Amino acid sequence: MALRSVVVRGVGAVRRAILRSRPGERDRMLAAGRWLVLAPHPDDETLGAGALLCALADAGRPAQVVYLTDGSASHPGSPTWSRGRLAGLRRREARAALRRLCGVGAPEPVFLDWPDAAPPAPDSSLFAATALRLARLIQSEQITNLATTWPLEPHCDHAAAAALGQAVARRQRGRVRLYWCVVWGWTIPESRQLERTAALPILSPAAMTRRRRAALAQHRSQLGGVVSDSPGGFRLPPAMKRTVADVQVLFRSTEA
């Protein structure tokens, strides 16, 4: 499916989510405790939860952001950018993007440094250790809301972030609400399932949308800049930039 059609499908789902939402629900949820955003890669914080991060910062309740992978697989085969060098660049880009979204008073982001595009299995020791680390962070920071990517997202790291979010939320036994962000999920037919899922629209006024676009611009490596010698290098499709629009939607998981 062409990305142009995907964006149209996403806009329609967003509009229906707004119609389903209850008045005042956004403000109540933003005021309900503290939030943690689990992003699979640097740039997913903006594409999946940029409006949420802006709204929370503006309300004086900046979220804790955790990056799951090091992002080092986005430009394979580059003779000048090793995986380690690229991981360092993407970490710097993530920090710069968060300054645009959240200002200077946000909590220090956490980088878990899973290998990009090679997530461990849910029954592995690394997965279990990471779930325990996040559970401890949630307890120490009194987190009550966790947002991460939708389980059916068509990328292994996005699906792994969802599985990790579910595992962590289950540990909290109902003390943490779990929400899904959609990044690439609009590209698959299964996205229609979201139309039956409780939605939380985050409206993005013009000034907030400008901040989100400025945040995305910090991820220069993902926009076709910086790394020019990777034969299979990733570049965010131009149509995806249109998802940084005037509204973003979180979907409530029924599992937590």
C-alpha distance (Angstrom), angle and dihedral (degrees) to the residues before:
residue distance angle dihedral
M1 . . .
A2 3.81 . .
L3 3.78 113.6 .
R4 3.79 89.2 -125.2
S5 3.80 88.6 63.8
V6 3.78 90.2 45.1
V7 3.78 91.0 56.4
V8 3.80 90.1 49.9
R9 3.81 90.1 51.0
G10 3.80 90.3 49.0
V11 3.79 92.7 49.9
G12 3.79 90.2 52.1
A13 3.79 92.5 50.3
V14 3.79 90.8 48.0
R15 3.79 91.7 52.3
R16 3.79 91.4 50.2
A17 3.81 89.8 48.1
I18 3.79 90.5 54.9
L19 3.80 90.7 51.0
R20 3.84 90.9 50.3
S21 3.79 95.4 47.4
R22 3.78 121.8 96.6
P23 3.82 121.2 -118.9
G24 3.78 111.8 -95.8
E25 3.82 93.5 13.0
R26 3.81 92.7 118.2
D27 3.79 93.7 53.7
R28 3.80 92.4 45.5
M29 3.78 92.9 50.9
L30 3.79 94.1 45.6
A31 3.79 88.7 52.7
A32 3.82 94.1 45.6
G33 3.78 105.0 99.6
R34 3.78 128.3 -67.2
W35 3.80 129.5 -36.2
L36 3.79 134.8 -139.0
V37 3.81 120.1 -164.3
L38 3.82 115.1 -158.4
A39 3.82 108.2 -160.4
P40 3.82 119.2 -169.4
H41 3.83 92.4 -148.2
P42 3.78 139.3 2.7
D43 3.85 104.3 -82.3
D44 3.83 94.2 37.2
E45 3.80 89.0 86.3
T46 3.82 87.2 66.3
L47 3.81 100.5 34.9
G48 3.80 94.9 44.6
A49 3.80 106.4 27.4
G50 3.79 109.1 8.7
A51 3.80 94.6 119.7
L52 3.79 91.2 48.3
L53 3.81 91.9 50.5
C54 3.80 91.8 49.2
A55 3.80 93.5 47.0
L56 3.80 93.2 48.7
A57 3.81 92.5 48.2
D58 3.81 91.0 48.7
A59 3.81 89.2 51.3
G60 3.79 90.5 53.6
R61 3.83 92.6 -109.2
P62 3.82 105.6 102.8
A63 3.78 114.5 -170.1
Q64 3.77 128.3 -120.6
V65 3.81 107.8 -114.7
V66 3.80 121.4 -154.4
Y67 3.82 122.9 -171.9
L68 3.77 114.0 -150.5
T69 3.83 103.3 -163.9
D70 3.79 133.5 31.7
G71 3.83 93.4 -123.5
S72 3.78 91.5 -131.3
A73 3.83 97.5 135.1
S74 3.80 97.5 64.6
H75 3.83 95.1 96.2
P76 3.81 109.7 32.3
G77 3.77 122.1 -173.7
S78 3.78 97.5 23.2
P79 3.83 109.9 151.5
T80 3.81 92.4 -154.7
W81 3.82 102.5 37.6
S82 3.78 113.2 61.5
R83 3.78 118.7 -166.6
G84 3.79 89.9 -103.6
R85 3.80 93.6 51.3
L86 3.80 91.5 46.4
A87 3.81 91.5 49.2
G88 3.80 89.5 54.3
L89 3.80 91.4 50.2
R90 3.77 92.9 49.6
R91 3.79 91.0 49.8
R92 3.81 89.7 54.5
E93 3.80 90.9 47.6
A94 3.81 90.4 51.0
R95 3.80 92.2 52.9
A96 3.80 91.1 48.3
A97 3.81 91.6 49.6
L98 3.80 91.9 50.1
R99 3.80 90.9 52.4
R100 3.81 87.9 57.1
L101 3.79 93.2 47.6
C102 3.80 102.1 37.7
G103 3.79 107.9 17.4
V104 3.78 123.9 -132.2
G105 3.80 98.4 -55.5
A106 3.79 98.2 69.1
P107 3.81 122.2 115.4
E108 3.79 115.8 -91.3
P109 3.83 108.2 -90.9
V110 3.79 118.8 -114.2
F111 3.81 119.0 -131.5
L112 3.80 113.7 -158.5
D113 3.83 93.0 -177.5
W114 3.77 99.5 -148.3
P115 3.83 109.5 172.3
D116 3.78 108.6 -89.6
A117 3.82 114.5 -109.6
A118 3.83 92.3 3.7
P119 3.81 107.2 82.2
P120 3.80 118.2 179.0
A121 3.78 118.8 -112.2
P122 3.81 117.5 -96.2
D123 3.81 89.8 -112.3
S124 3.82 93.6 52.8
S125 3.78 126.0 108.9
L126 3.83 92.0 -120.0
F127 3.80 91.6 54.5
A128 3.81 91.3 48.9
A129 3.80 92.9 46.6
T130 3.81 91.1 49.7
A131 3.80 92.6 49.0
L132 3.80 89.5 51.3
R133 3.81 91.6 48.5
L134 3.80 91.5 51.6
A135 3.79 92.1 45.7
R136 3.79 89.5 54.6
L137 3.80 90.9 47.7
I138 3.80 90.3 50.7
Q139 3.78 91.2 51.2
S140 3.80 95.8 45.3
E141 3.81 93.6 46.8
Q142 3.82 94.0 39.2
I143 3.79 92.9 -123.8
T144 3.80 114.7 -175.7
N145 3.83 101.5 171.8
L146 3.80 127.8 50.5
A147 3.81 122.6 -169.8
T148 3.78 122.8 -171.8
T149 3.79 139.7 142.1
W150 3.80 124.2 -56.8
P151 3.85 115.1 -94.9
L152 3.83 93.5 -122.8
E153 3.80 95.0 53.2
P154 3.84 106.9 134.6
H155 3.81 96.5 -121.3
C156 3.78 125.3 84.3
D157 3.82 94.2 -133.3
H158 3.80 92.5 49.1
A159 3.79 90.6 50.8
A160 3.81 89.8 47.0
A161 3.82 90.8 52.3
A162 3.80 88.6 53.1
A163 3.80 91.9 49.5
L164 3.79 90.4 48.7
G165 3.80 91.2 48.5
Q166 3.80 90.5 51.6
A167 3.81 92.1 48.8
V168 3.79 92.2 49.4
A169 3.80 93.9 45.5
R170 3.80 91.1 50.6
R171 3.79 89.3 55.4
Q172 3.81 88.8 58.2
R173 3.82 92.8 58.0
G174 3.78 96.8 -140.6
R175 3.80 97.4 -36.3
V176 3.82 92.1 107.8
R177 3.81 126.1 55.4
L178 3.80 113.7 -142.0
Y179 3.82 122.5 -144.7
W180 3.80 132.6 -175.4
C181 3.80 126.1 -136.2
V182 3.80 119.8 -159.2
V183 3.81 119.9 -141.4
W184 3.81 108.9 147.0
G185 3.79 96.1 2.5
W186 3.80 92.9 98.3
T187 3.81 88.2 69.7
I188 3.81 93.9 70.5
P189 3.82 130.5 67.5
E190 3.82 90.5 -124.4
S191 3.80 88.4 73.5
R192 3.79 86.8 86.1
Q193 3.80 86.3 75.9
L194 3.79 88.0 71.0
E195 3.79 90.3 66.7
R196 3.82 87.5 72.4
T197 3.82 94.0 46.9
A198 3.79 125.4 97.1
A199 3.79 106.9 -101.4
L200 3.77 135.7 -154.4
P201 3.83 111.3 -161.3
I202 3.80 116.5 -155.9
L203 3.79 108.2 -157.3
S204 3.79 115.0 -144.9
P205 3.82 116.7 -152.6
A206 3.79 117.4 -151.2
A207 3.81 94.5 -93.6
M208 3.81 91.2 50.9
T209 3.80 92.0 48.0
R210 3.81 89.1 53.2
R211 3.81 89.4 53.0
R212 3.78 91.2 50.5
R213 3.80 91.7 50.0
A214 3.79 89.8 47.9
A215 3.80 88.7 51.0
L216 3.79 92.1 51.4
A217 3.80 89.5 49.7
Q218 3.81 88.9 61.4
H219 3.81 88.9 67.8
R220 3.79 91.6 75.7
S221 3.79 93.7 155.5
Q222 3.81 89.5 61.4
L223 3.79 94.5 46.3
G224 3.80 96.5 59.2
G225 3.79 98.4 -87.7
V226 3.81 133.8 112.5
V227 3.83 99.8 17.7
S228 3.80 109.6 64.7
D229 3.81 103.4 155.8
S230 3.81 102.8 63.7
P231 3.82 111.5 110.7
G232 3.81 92.4 -155.2
G233 3.77 99.7 28.3
F234 3.80 119.5 156.4
R235 3.78 119.9 -114.8
L236 3.79 122.4 -178.8
P237 3.81 107.8 -116.9
P238 3.82 111.2 -114.0
A239 3.81 90.8 -123.2
M240 3.80 90.0 62.0
K241 3.78 90.0 62.9
R242 3.80 86.9 67.3
T243 3.78 89.4 67.3
V244 3.82 86.1 74.4
A245 3.78 88.2 81.8
D246 3.80 137.4 131.3
V247 3.80 97.1 -65.5
Q248 3.79 139.4 30.4
V249 3.79 127.3 -167.4
L250 3.77 132.8 -145.3
F251 3.80 118.8 -162.6
R252 3.80 120.9 -145.1
S253 3.77 116.0 -124.1
T254 3.79 114.5 -132.9
E255 3.81 90.7 -148.3
A256 3.80 98.1 71.7
